[in-house]
Amino acid sequence: MLVHAEISAEEEHFKLLLQGLLQRFRGDKGSALLQSRGALIVRGLCSLLGGVRVFRELACILEGEECLSFASMLVQVRVDTLSCAGSHPLLALRAPDWCTSKQQASRL
């Protein structure tokens, strides 16, 4: 992961890294990886590349996601990651875009 983080220091590679990671989380094997290690992987990237930067880019990518069940799983990993890190204010960066009402956003 450290090598990927070093390569991703450049903006053009950063988005490619996150898109590739999300692609790896697709399918049955990817879903199992997402559920078992997703939060750990995202926390590692956040510590190496900056949490705000990682979460903002993931939010931008998720906005265009067509598979809502996949996006929902990724949002849950995001919430779990923030809960572990104690960084709940970061969730407010994009939470209203994912929710149908402000009440749902406040529950996150």
N, C-alpha and C positions, 0 to 999 in steps of 0.2 A: 504494500500500500504506500510505503514511503516513496518508492520510485514513481508511482503514479502521481503522487502529490507534487513531487518535484517537477515532473513534466507538465502538470496542470497549473503550475504557477503562471504560465502564459494564458491569457484569456481565451484564445482560440482553442486551446487544448482542454481547458477547464470544462466547457460545455460538452465537448466530446466524451470526456471521462464520465460525467454524470449521465449522459444519454446511454453510454455503453453499460454503465452500472444498472440503469433501469431496464435495459434490454436483457441483462443477465438475470434479473428478477422475474422475468416472464416465464410462462409455462409451469408445468407441475414441479419440476426440479427447482426452477427459479423461485416459485412461490414458497417452497419448503425452505430455501435459503433465506428468503426475505423474512419469513416468520421466525426462523431460528437464529439468524445472525444479522438481520437487516439493521436493527438499532445499533448493534456493535459496529458495523461497517460505517454507518452514517456518522456515529460519534467519532470514529477514528478520522474520517475525512474532515469533520468539523474542527477537530483539534489541530489537524495539519494545515487546513486551507482556510479556516475561519468559518464559524458557525453561521453568521449572518449571510455571508457570501454563498455558502452551500445551500442554505434553506431558501434563499431568494431564487437561486437558479432552479432548484427542484420545484419550487412553486410555479415558476414560469413554464417549465416543462410540463407539469401536471395540468396547467390550464388548457393545454392543447390535447390532453389525453382523451381518447375516444372510449376506452374501456373503463367504465366507471367502477367496476369491482376492483380492477388493478389500482386505479387511483385511490380508492378507499383504503386498500391495504397499505399503500404508501403513506397516506395521511396518518394512519394509525401508527406506523413506524415512526413517523415524525413526532407525533404526540408522545409516544413512549420515549423517544430520544430526548425530547425536551423535558419530560418529567424526570428522567434520570439525571439530567444535567442541571435541573432546577432553573431552567431558562425560559419559563413560561412567557415572558414578554415577547420573545421571538415569534411565538405562535401568532401574535396579532399582526405580523407582517402581511399575511395573506389569508388568514382564517375566514374573513367575511366572504371571500370569493368562493370558498368551498361550501358554504352553508346557504341554506335557503332562507334563513332568518337570523336576525341579530341574537335572538335567544339561543339558537344552536351554537353560534360563535362564542357566546359567553360561557356556555357549558364546557367548551374545549379548554 
